[in-house]
């Protein structure tokens, strides 16, 4: 059955990822914490090779993992990749600075990394959920490692964050005898639609659910 509960945030995220990938991604891409490599088709027009790295204990299917390693130890030589991607993974790492340093190591000079990270979001993939990041913390971390920060983009305002979290909370009741009760899907889609429209008129970005970071290795 299709998952309707997060269509809004995924559509916003993927639109922004497409925008920056089209502008900055080239050559060989390392996808850090790739999971099922969900962005392979989206990024195919912009890169020549898409290499996914993930750890042996991943909860996702390993069918699309090309290299087994960790964000702290990518099994590749220095300056191996032209581009790097890491989506919704940095918050699950105990040492995010160390992970950023490893990304910096495997990128070529001038290579660009794109990260998406949460700011206001519920606990997920517990107990491996360690951090939330402000735009100021992200700017500090990336620059400390040596990156040039090109862009830190808030992906939503208050209404998308509020609406999407409301829908996630609503889906707590979509279980047991109510699991196939389609009204929950209908209400969830309606709330997401209203949130999308309100967000177009009121982008209070201090309430964003996530940021997209674009950074270049100097």
ABEGO torsion letter per residue (X at the ends): XBBAAAAAAAAAAAAAAAAAAAAABBEBBBBBGAEAGAAAAAAAAABABBBBBBBAABABBAAABABBBBAABBBBBBGABABBBBBGAAAABABAAAAAAAAAAABBBGBBBBBBBBABBBBBGOABBABBBBAAAAAAAAAAAGBBBABBBBABBAAAAAAAAAAAAAAAABBEAAAABAAAAAAAAAAAAAAAAAAAABBBAAABABBBBBBBBX
